[in-house]
Every structure is written in structure tokens, then in C-alpha cells.
Amino acid sequence: MLKLTDVSVTFKNGGGLSHISLTINKGEYVYIVGPTGAGKTTLLRTIYMDVIPNSGEVEFAGFSSLSLKRRQIPFVRRQIGVVFQDFKILGERDAFDNIYLVLRATGSSARDARKKTIRALTNVGLLSKRDNHPEELSGGELQRVCIARAIANNPLLLLADEPTGNLDPETGRNIFSLFKQLNERGITAIIATHNYPLVKEFPGRIIYLENGRMIKQ
């Protein structure tokens, strides 16, 4: 499903990735772990083509970073759901609209967007909160809205960047449990985290980064 070959990314202010080679197969459940500054977020950004490598190649769903045109990037991203640590929620919209409007913006008809939104909220256990605005939702519920938004369009791949960083331990555990359930339903998942107790509780393949390098897996 996903292949990185000798990928390096450099930034003017330092950091990045150095010679990462990695293959992710369909249905895998993968953790990217490492200390702050290890390159976890940069690796995820490289996968969803927000960062194009300075050298090496990223291959995903028939696309290659070596030949990717700017106009093709939206088509790549429609096949990848991304969950962010800081939620990136539309504050003036309710939970339903935070998903529905994204689907409409990416080409779904009104009918399909509605069906997909209801299904996604059901899958994360939040259909009863569909009319609630962000200020009426807990941190864990906000993260579930983000996960629902990420999976609403049936992506090939789900990425999560420190998804429990702003949550208390029990809420974080519930979020990891949800990721595991989604993976068991067939969604390929890559989760960047430094929450080692939850990695141990919900096992998966582990890739260790340090200073932009993959030191072991």
C-alpha cells in the first residue's frame, strides 16, 4: 500500500528525515515512536504529500512523489484520513457539519455526504452528539469527531499525529481502543505517538525514529 525508498527531507532550520526506507502493507497497525523532534510529524507529512522529499521516493496508491503533479495532490489526500493533535475543528459548526462540509468540499453529493457523516459518527459512538458544537464536547469527543472526519470517506490509510497529546490518560486509552477497533474492521493505521504505555497495551508494529533516522522496528 505504501512504500518509502531512501527518503530524506531537509529543512533550513534543521530537522527532517534521513534515508528512511519503509513498506506498509494493507491492514497493518503501525506506531511511529520517538522523542520530540525525532521526525514523527515530518514522516506523516511526507506520507500525505504535504512535504515532498529532497531525495528518495514515496509511493502510495499508484502515485509517486517523483512524478506527482500539484493538481494530483488532492486526489492522494482523499485516500488518506488524518487525525491531528489539535483537532482542527470548525468552531462555529456542530459535529455533523464538521464532517459533512469536508465531504461536500471534496466532491461528495449532499446525499452521499449525509450518509457518510452519519455512518462515521456512528462508528465512533457520537451520533447522539451530532448537533453539539465544539464548546459542548469534551476533549475526547472532539478527537472522536476528528477521527470520524478522517474515516468518513473510506480512506485507504488513516494517519494520526500524537492523537492523545491533549487528552487525559483514560480518554487517551479510549481513543487508542477506537483506533484498534477501526483497524480490526480493515483500516490501515499509522499512529505517531510517544505514549508508550498505550503502545504496550494496544500492540502493533513499532517503528522507532531518532534524529530523523529509523533506528529499528
N, C-alpha and C positions, 0 to 999 in steps of 0.2 A: 504493500500500500504506500509506503513512504521510505525513501532512501536518500541518505546524505552521504556524499562521497568527498572526503578530504576537504570539508567545508571550513573556511576561515573567514572571519569578519573582523575588521579593524575600525576603530573609531578614533577621531582626532584627539579626544580627551582620554584615550586609553580604554582598556577592557576589550570585550568582544569574544570571539571564538577562535580556536587554533586547531586545525586539522581534525575536525570531527567527522568520523565515518560511522554510520548507524543505519540499521534497517528495522522498520517496524512493520509487523505483519497484521493483517486484518484480524480483529477480535482481541488484540493484545491489551493488557492493562499495565501501563508503564509509569514509573515515577522518575522524575529528574530531580536529583537531590544535590545539595552542596551548600556551602556557606554563602552569605550575602556577597554579591559581586562575582560569584562563580561563573555566571553566564547563562543561568537558567532562563531568564526572561528573553535574552537575546536569542537563545536557541528556539524558543517558541515563536518569536517574531520572525525568525528565518523560515520556520516551517510554514507559517501562513503568509509568507512573501511580503511581510511588512519591511523586512530587511533583506536585501539581495546580497549574497556572499561576494566578498572581494575575490575569492578563488574557490574552486570546488563546485559541486553541483547539488542542488536539491531537486528530487523527482517526486511528484505527488500526482496521482490521478491522471496520468498521461501528460502532465505539464512538467517542464524543466526550467529551472532558474536561468539556464544558459540561453534559452531562446524565448523566454516569456516576454510578451508584449504588455505594455501598460494596460491596454484595453482588456487583456485577459485576466488580470488580477481579480476583478470582482467575481469571475466565474470560478476561480480557485477558492476564494473565500466562502462562496456559497456552499461549498462542500466541507467546510471546517467550522465547527462551533467553538467559540472562545468564551471562557469564563474568567473575568478579571477580579483581582483582589478588591478593587474599589468600586465594584458593581457597575458603574457607568449606566445608571438608571435615569430615565427622564422624570425629573421630579414633579412635573405638573400633570403627569399621566398616571392612570391606575395600572395595576399589574397586567390586566388584559391588554391594554393599549401598548405597554412597553414591549410586548411580543408581537402583537398584531401589526403595528405600524412598521416594524422592521421587516416583517414578511411582505407587506404591501410594497415597501420601498425596493425590495429585491425581486419583485415581479410576480408574486402570488396574486391570484384574483381575490376579491373580497370574500367569496365563499370559501375558497381553499384556505385563506389566511385565518378565517374564523375557526374552521375545523382543526387546523394545525395548532392554533393557540389553545383551544380547549383541550386537545389531546396532550399538549406539552404541560399545561398546568395540572392536568390530572396525573400525569406521570411523575410529577414532583410533589404531589399531595397538596396543591394550593388552589384547586378550582374554587373552593369556598371563599378564597380571598381575591377573586378576580377583580372586584370593584374597589379594592383597597388601594389607596395612594401610598407612596413610599413612607411618609411620616406615620402611617398606621401599621407599618410592618416592622417586625424585629429584624435584626441583622441576619439571622439565619433564613428568615423568609425572603429578605431581599436577595440573598445569594441563591435561593431556590428559583426566584424569578429569573435571575441571570442564567441559571442552568436551563430553565425551561426555554428561554430565548435562544440559547445555544443549540438545543436539540430540536427545536420546533420544525426546522426544515429538513429533518432526517439527514444530518451530515454524515459523511464517511468517517470523520475524525472529530473527537472532542478534545480540546486543549483547555487546561485550567492553570492559571498562574497564581500561585500562593492563595488558593481559594479560601483558606481558613485563617489568613493572616489577621483579619479584623474581627474574628469571632472567638467567643469563649470556648473552652475545651469541649464541653458537652455538645454545643451546637456544631463545632468543627467535626466531631465524631459523627454526628447525624449527616453532615454533608458528605463525608467520605463514604459512609454507608450507602448513600444515594448514588455516588459515582460507581460503587461496586455493583449495585443493582442494575444500573444502566449498562455497564459492561457485560453483565450476565445476560442481558437482553440482546447483545450483539454489537454495541457501540464500542469502537476502538477508542481508548482514552489515554492521554498523556498528561500527567499532573506534575507540575513543578512545585516543590514544597521543601520546607526544612522542618516539617512536623514529623520527626522520626517516630514518636510513639504511635501515631496513626498509620504510618507506613508499615510498622511492625504488626499492627492489629488487622490491617486490611492488605494482605500481601500482594505483591505484583513484581514484575521485573523492575530492577532498580539500576539506574544509570547515574554514576557519580561524576560530577563536574568539580573542577578546582582550577581557578585562574584561567577559565576559558577552555580548559582541556578535559577530555573524557579520561579519567584516571582508571576507572574499572567499571564493570557492570556485572 
